[in-house]
Amino acid sequence: MRQHKRSRKRHEGNGGCTNVALGYWKQEKATDTVFRAFLHDGRGPFLRTGDLGFLSGDQELFITGRLKDLIIIRGQNHHPQDLEYSVQKSHPAFQGSNSAAFAIDVDGKAEVVLLQEVAAKHKDLNLSELMEAANRSLAEEHEIKAYVVGLVNAGTLPKTTSGKIRRRESKRELLSGQLHLLAVNRSEFCSSCGSGEEKSQMNGQDEYSEVLDAVRRVAAQVLGVLAMELDPEKPLTVLGMDSIQAMDLKAKIARRWRVDLSWETILDGPTLARLATAIIAKSPGPDPERPLHVNFAETSPRPHFSS
């Protein structure tokens, strides 16, 4: 194990002893990679174990995870166990249940997926609220937004015989459509979410999550803050939105969704959740050819400028 003095940096473990195999049969390249690792000082060869860990101050070895499970987002390393733990403690419905965090490739960029089991006694809760709790914990504790958050029945995620979550198998089942989801924030993964009334409910939850996420980004742009800093349940006026910014927000919402929200809605201490609900309720549906008239005249508040 390579380790810098007085450092807690995590490194991959290299093992070397007489009972290590010589390599893979007729796979020279793979053998060089795994069985013939050398340290910077030339010592070797060593077997690359794929385990990540660090040495404590008293030279005690701690294994922290597997290199193949490591999630790299915008150059930052994230261990799946850390993400899973954050989500599991974000809501009582998740406590004591299993979860799986991994990355998928989206247009050449790594994105985070978080699958969380929900016990049967909690399935009657608002699933959108559960997904929002998971997303909020990832944003607040790790400064990342999951591309996919999916909820599944307890006992659904595949495990090894020793009870460990099989993240790569969970990823395969999700991408192949074999994983039965109770709820998911992206409709392209919802082929197994059920049908009829259940699927209709999920489509509504999916639309709400997408609109809420989008209106959060719009509000963040107007207020000049990071989107992850905006609590969907906190009034925008509490965050410092003034009448000028309210006009800007109203215009941006109108351009994006072709919805002319009332000034009462915009100025009466709206939360992001309330704005998302109002946008969905008044949305005319896709019709890019139809222009929208936004009334900024008689009903517009007169901005106040202090001298």
N, C-alpha and C positions, 0 to 999 in steps of 0.2 A: 504494500500500500504506500503510495507516494504521499508525503505530507510535509507542508511547510511548517517551520517552527512557530509556535504560538498562533496558529491559524486554525479556523474551523471550516476552511474551504473543503467542499466535498469532492472526492476524486474517485476514479474507478479503481477497483481492486485488481491486483495482479498476483497470481499464485504460482509458486514454483516448488515442486517436490518430485520425488522419484516415481510416484504413482500417477503422474499426469500423462495422458496419452500423447503419442507423437504427432497426431493430427487427424484430419479427415481423409478417408479413402478416396484417392484420385481427385481431390479438390485442393490443389496447391494454393490457389489464391485465398480461399477461406482459411486454410491452415496457417498461412503467413499472418493473416489478420488476427486470428484468435489464439493460436498456439505459439507464436514467435514474436511476442511483444518485448520491446527493449525500453529501459528507462533512459532518461536524458544523459545519465552518466555512463551509459553503455552496458549496464548490467542486464542480464537476461540469458536465454529467452524465458518469458513468463507466459502463463495462460491468462488471457483477459477474461475475468469472471463475469463482467457485466454488472457487478454490484457497485453501488455508490456508497461512500461512507467517509468518516473522518476519524482522526486520532485525537483523543482528549489530551489535556495537559499532562496526565499521568500515563500517556501512551496506551490508553484503553481504546480498542476499536469499536466503533458504532456503525452498523450498517443502516443506511437511511432509505434505500430503495434500489431500483433497477434503472440502468442507463436507457434501456429500450422504452421505459415508461415515462421518461423525462419529457415534459412539455415545454417548448421554447416559443414564447410569444414576444415579438418585437425585441429579440435579443435577450430576453429575460428568462431565466430558468424557473420553472414551476414544477414542484413535485406533486403528483396526483393525490398523494395521501393528504397533503396540506389543503388542497382545494376541497377534497371530499370531507375532511373534518370540519372545515368552515361551514359547508352547506348543512352537514348533519346537525350542527348546533344552532342553525339559523331559525328553526321552527320545531315545536314539540312533535309535529307529525313525522319528522325525519329522525328523531332521536332513537337510537337502538336499531336503525335500519342500515342497509348497505347502500353504497353508491359507487359509481365508476366515473373517473375523469380521464379523458384522453384527447388527443388532437386529431383533426381530420384536415385534409387539404381542400381549400376552397379557392379556386382560381390562382393556384400557386402560392397561397398563403396559409399558414397554419392557424386553425381556429379551434377554440376549446369546446368540447362537448361534455356535459355533466348529466349523467343519468342517476336518478335518485329513487330508491324504493319507498313506498308509502304503505304503512300497515293498514289492514282492512278496516280497522275501527276509525281511521281518519279519512277514508275515501269520500265521505260525504261533505268534506270541507271544500271551500272554494279553491279549485285547482289553480286558477290564475294567481291567487294570493300566494299559494305555495311556491309557484315558479318565480314570482316576484321576490319572495324572501330569499330564494336560492341565488338569484341574480344579484340582489343587493349585497349579500354576504361576500360574493366574489369581487364585486366592485369596491366595497369598503375595505376589505382585508387584503386583497391582492391587486387591486387596480386593473382588473381585466373584466371584460364582458363576454359571457359564454355565447357562442354562436348558436348552440342548441342546448336547451334545458328540457329534459324529458323525465316524466314521472311514470314509474312502473309499479306493479303489484309487488308486495313483499315476497321474496324468494324467487323472483324472476331473473335477476342477473346471474349469469353463469359463474360457477366457482370451481376451484380445484377440489380434490378429495380431502385436502386439509382445511378447506373453508376459506381460502383466499379468493378474492375477486379476480376473474379472468378479464382484464381490461381489453386485450386484443380481440378476444372472442365476443365481448360485449359490442365492440366497434363493428365487427363483422356482421353480427346479427342486426344492428341498427341499420347499417348501410344496405343490407340485403332485404330489409323489410320483414325479417323474421321475429323481431322483438315487438311484443305487444305493449303498446304505450297507453297509459291512462290519459296523459296530456303531454303536449309538446308545443313549443313556441314557434315551430316552423312547419307549415302545411306539407312540404315535400317529404317529411318524415312521418306523416300521419296516415299512411296507408293501412296501418294495423290498429288505428285508434278506435275502431268500432264502426257502427253504421247507424243509420236512422237518427233517432233523437240524440243518441250519444255523440255521433259524429257531428251533427248540427251544432250541438253545444260546444264541441271542441273547435269547430271552425270559428264560432263567435269569440271564443277565448283567444284563438290565434290572431284574429283581426284586432281585438282589443290590445293584445301585447305588442303587435307591430305598430299600431297607431300611437300607443303610449310611448314606445321607444322613439318613434320619429318626432313626436311633439316635444319630448324631453330634449332632443338634440336642437330643435328649433328654438326652444326657450333658452337653452344654454348659449346659443349664438347671440340671441337678443340681449341677455344679461351679462355676457362676457365671462362666463364661468365654464367649468368642465361639466359635461352632462352627468357624470357619475356623482357630482356633488348635489344634484337636485333630487330631493325626496318627493316622490309622486303624491304623497299625502300632505305636503306642506304648502300653504298658500304662497303664490308667487310674490304677493305684496310683502310678505314677511321677509322674503329674500331680497327686497329692495327694488322691485319693479315699479317704475314711475309711469306717468301718463304717456310720455314720449315713447318709452319702451313698450307700453301696452298697445299703442297705435302700430308700432313696428310688428309686434307679435300678431295682431289682428290681420295685418296685411300679408304676412308670411303664411299664416294659416289659410287665408283666402286663396292665395296663389297656389299653394300645394294641394289643398283638398277641395277647392272651389266651394268653400263653406263660409258664409258671412255670419259669424257669431255676433250676438248682440253685445252692446257695450256693457250691459249689466253682467253678462257672463264673464267678459274680459276683466272688468274692474272690480267686481265684487269678491275679491280674495279668492280667485280660482286656484284649484290645485291642478297638477298635471293630469291626475286621474279623472277629474271632472271635465277638463278640456277634451281628453280623449273620448270620453263618453258622449259629450256634446257633438264632437266632430262626426262620430259614427252615426249618431241619431239624425243629423242634418245632411249627411253626405248624399249627394244626388246620384252617386255611382259613376262609373267611368263614362265620360262623354267629353273628350278633349276638344271637340269642335264648338261646344257651347260656351260662350263667354260668361263670366260671372261679374255682375255689377256689385261693387262693394260701396256701401254708403258711408262716406267719411264727412258728410256735410252737417246736416242739422243735428244728428244724434251724437256727433263726435264731441268728446269733452274738450273744453278749452284748456290747453296746456298752461301751467302756471310756472313762471320763471321768477326765481327770487333774485332780487337786486344785490 
